[in-house]
Amino acid sequence: GAGIILENGEEVLIEVSLGLVFPTTNNQAEYEAFLAGLRLA
């Protein structure tokens, strides 16, 4: 799984957790979380 927290420096705006349904390495999980964060921003 992966977790995403978006904040503006003063407060947390969004907290999301993701379940990845495919085998992945740590780097791939971080990349998927990064992409999901970009989609949420």
C-alpha positions as CSV (number, residue, x, y, z in Angstrom):
1,G,0.0,0.0,0.0
2,A,0.9,3.6,-0.2
3,G,-0.1,6.8,1.7
4,I,-0.4,10.4,0.5
5,I,-0.6,13.5,2.6
6,L,-1.1,16.9,0.8
7,E,-0.5,20.0,3.0
8,N,-0.1,23.7,2.3
9,G,2.4,24.3,5.1
10,E,-0.2,25.3,7.6
11,E,-2.7,22.5,7.6
12,V,-3.2,19.1,6.1
13,L,-5.5,19.3,3.1
14,I,-5.9,15.6,2.0
15,E,-4.9,12.3,3.5
16,V,-5.3,9.2,1.3
17,S,-4.2,5.6,1.5
18,L,-3.9,3.4,-1.5
19,G,-3.9,-0.4,-1.9
20,L,-1.8,-1.6,-4.8
21,V,-3.2,-4.7,-6.4
22,F,0.0,-5.9,-8.1
23,P,3.4,-7.0,-6.9
24,T,5.7,-4.0,-6.6
25,T,9.1,-2.9,-5.2
26,N,9.4,0.0,-2.7
27,N,10.5,2.3,-5.5
28,Q,7.5,1.4,-7.6
29,A,5.1,2.0,-4.7
30,E,6.7,5.4,-4.0
31,Y,6.3,6.3,-7.7
32,E,2.6,5.2,-7.7
33,A,2.0,7.3,-4.6
34,F,3.7,10.2,-6.3
35,L,1.5,9.9,-9.4
36,A,-1.6,9.6,-7.3
37,G,-0.6,12.7,-5.3
38,L,-0.2,14.7,-8.5
39,R,-3.7,13.6,-9.6
40,L,-5.2,14.8,-6.3
41,A,-3.4,18.1,-6.3
